[in-house]
Amino acid sequence: MGAEDSAPAARLSASPSPGGVDAPPQIRPATAADACAIVDLLATIGVEGTLGVDPSTLRVDEEAARLAHLDLRTACALVVAIGGLVRGFAVAVRGTEPPIAHTATVSVAVAADSRRRGCGRLLLGGLSVWARAAGLSKLCAGVVDRNDPALALFHRAGYAVEGIRRGQLALGGRLADEIMFGLRLQPFPDGDGLRPRHTRGTDGRRRNA
Ligand SMILES: CC(C)(COP(=O)(O)OP(=O)(O)OC[C@H]1O[C@@H](n2cnc3c(N)ncnc32)[C@H](O)[C@@H]1OP(=O)(O)O)[C@@H](O)C(=O)NCCC(=O)NCCS
């Protein structure tokens, strides 16, 4: 990161707060002008070790360029602001290969001092609105198994656990399981054609779930 990235926590708290810290959170599309605040935010949250990306690799100029050229058919980036300050960020990126082009992968992060105020839920709700408008059938997310707030958030937002990838993530020098979440949004255009899911009873026979 460059010199402008040297004091993320200080820069986050130094800006004016026109609506006050008690103002209700509001979501809006992220713009290139938000790049600095987003990189700061992710750098601060990154030390918690729950994000799937390494925030130290993020650069303000690259993030600004990415946001300036975001194609809404393939991605959505939202911020949540409280009193005019960016306190959270969420992004959904559509699958690039044909078999997964009806899906998008979601990630969300909210500043520690702004949690449990509905920011995460607002951001996930906004991504669902975008995904429906973009014609997607499904949103997906992967969450570290020890990340109880995120597990609770995705459950609360209606996502279902679809699987567990054992030892998928190497975080803080140890392996962690990744919980895979999915949210079905709308039927696949030609019908989803999914086979019924089965579980096995204690007699070993398959049963419809
Ligand atoms: C996960 C995270 C985004 C939640 O953001 P948030 O703004 O605090 O979430 P919300 O206030 O919208 O919470 C919505 C619901 O999620 C659940 N929830 C969120 N945090 C929770 C917690 N710490 N404990 C229990 N439930 C929690 C609750 O059901 C909550 O509803 P309620 O407050 O009415 O009970 C935030 O903790 C965060 O940024 N963590 C670090 C980054 C991260 O882990 N991102 C996820 C990886 S994709």
The ligand as an SDF file (V2000), in Angstrom:
LIG
                    3D

 48 50  0  0  0  0  0  0  0  0999 V2000
  -20.8430  -10.6100   10.1860 C   0  0  0  0  0  0  0  0  0  0  0  0
  -21.0740   -9.1050   10.1920 C   0  0  0  0  0  0  0  0  0  0  0  0
  -21.0050   -8.6120    8.7430 C   0  0  0  0  0  0  0  0  0  0  0  0
  -22.4580   -8.7990   10.7770 C   0  0  0  0  0  0  0  0  0  0  0  0
  -22.7430   -7.4310   10.5650 O   0  0  0  0  0  0  0  0  0  0  0  0
  -23.7920   -6.6220   11.4970 P   0  0  0  0  0  0  0  0  0  0  0  0
  -24.0100   -5.3080   10.8800 O   0  0  0  0  0  0  0  0  0  0  0  0
  -23.3360   -6.6550   12.9030 O   0  0  0  0  0  0  0  0  0  0  0  0
  -25.1010   -7.5280   11.3770 O   0  0  0  0  0  0  0  0  0  0  0  0
  -26.5940   -7.0570   11.6770 P   0  0  0  0  0  0  0  0  0  0  0  0
  -26.6160   -6.0300   12.7600 O   0  0  0  0  0  0  0  0  0  0  0  0
  -27.2540   -6.7000   10.3940 O   0  0  0  0  0  0  0  0  0  0  0  0
  -27.2130   -8.4000   12.2480 O   0  0  0  0  0  0  0  0  0  0  0  0
  -28.2910   -9.0640   11.5790 C   0  0  0  0  0  0  0  0  0  0  0  0
  -28.5770  -10.3350   12.3410 C   0  0  0  0  0  0  0  0  0  0  0  0
  -27.4540  -11.2250   12.2600 O   0  0  0  0  0  0  0  0  0  0  0  0
  -27.3090  -11.8990   13.5270 C   0  0  0  0  0  0  0  0  0  0  0  0
  -26.0530  -11.4770   14.1580 N   0  0  0  0  0  0  0  0  0  0  0  0
  -25.1700  -10.5680   13.6960 C   0  0  0  0  0  0  0  0  0  0  0  0
  -24.1240  -10.4770   14.5400 N   0  0  0  0  0  0  0  0  0  0  0  0
  -24.3560  -11.3270   15.5540 C   0  0  0  0  0  0  0  0  0  0  0  0
  -23.6500  -11.6820   16.7400 C   0  0  0  0  0  0  0  0  0  0  0  0
  -22.4720  -11.1130   17.0480 N   0  0  0  0  0  0  0  0  0  0  0  0
  -24.1690  -12.6100   17.5590 N   0  0  0  0  0  0  0  0  0  0  0  0
  -25.3590  -13.1850   17.2830 C   0  0  0  0  0  0  0  0  0  0  0  0
  -26.0990  -12.8860   16.1800 N   0  0  0  0  0  0  0  0  0  0  0  0
  -25.5910  -11.9700   15.3350 C   0  0  0  0  0  0  0  0  0  0  0  0
  -28.4990  -11.4850   14.3550 C   0  0  0  0  0  0  0  0  0  0  0  0
  -29.5710  -12.3800   14.0700 O   0  0  0  0  0  0  0  0  0  0  0  0
  -28.8040  -10.1160   13.8110 C   0  0  0  0  0  0  0  0  0  0  0  0
  -30.1340   -9.7110   14.0110 O   0  0  0  0  0  0  0  0  0  0  0  0
  -30.5270   -8.9990   15.4110 P   0  0  0  0  0  0  0  0  0  0  0  0
  -29.5010   -7.9590   15.7010 O   0  0  0  0  0  0  0  0  0  0  0  0
  -31.8960   -8.4500   15.1250 O   0  0  0  0  0  0  0  0  0  0  0  0
  -30.5170  -10.0920   16.4390 O   0  0  0  0  0  0  0  0  0  0  0  0
  -20.0140   -8.3700   11.0720 C   0  0  0  0  0  0  0  0  0  0  0  0
  -19.9640   -9.0050   12.3280 O   0  0  0  0  0  0  0  0  0  0  0  0
  -18.6380   -8.3620   10.4430 C   0  0  0  0  0  0  0  0  0  0  0  0
  -18.3280   -7.5040    9.6240 O   0  0  0  0  0  0  0  0  0  0  0  0
  -17.7640   -9.3080   10.8260 N   0  0  0  0  0  0  0  0  0  0  0  0
  -16.4010   -9.3270   10.2940 C   0  0  0  0  0  0  0  0  0  0  0  0
  -16.3600   -9.6360    8.8110 C   0  0  0  0  0  0  0  0  0  0  0  0
  -17.0290  -10.9540    8.5060 C   0  0  0  0  0  0  0  0  0  0  0  0
  -16.9660  -11.8790    9.2790 O   0  0  0  0  0  0  0  0  0  0  0  0
  -17.6710  -11.0270    7.3290 N   0  0  0  0  0  0  0  0  0  0  0  0
  -18.3440  -12.2500    6.8780 C   0  0  0  0  0  0  0  0  0  0  0  0
  -17.5090  -12.9870    5.9200 C   0  0  0  0  0  0  0  0  0  0  0  0
  -18.3780  -13.0870    4.3470 S   0  0  0  0  0  0  0  0  0  0  0  0
  1  2  1  0
  2  3  1  0
  2  4  1  0
  2 36  1  0
  4  5  1  0
  5  6  1  0
  6  7  2  0
  6  8  1  0
  6  9  1  0
  9 10  1  0
 10 11  2  0
 10 12  1  0
 10 13  1  0
 13 14  1  0
 14 15  1  0
 15 16  1  0
 15 30  1  0
 16 17  1  0
 17 18  1  0
 17 28  1  0
 18 19  1  0
 18 27  1  0
 19 20  2  0
 20 21  1  0
 21 22  1  0
 21 27  2  0
 22 23  1  0
 22 24  2  0
 24 25  1  0
 25 26  2  0
 26 27  1  0
 28 29  1  0
 28 30  1  0
 30 31  1  0
 31 32  1  0
 32 33  2  0
 32 34  1  0
 32 35  1  0
 36 37  1  0
 36 38  1  0
 38 39  2  0
 38 40  1  0
 40 41  1  0
 41 42  1  0
 42 43  1  0
 43 44  2  0
 43 45  1  0
 45 46  1  0
 46 47  1  0
 47 48  1  0
M  END
$$$$
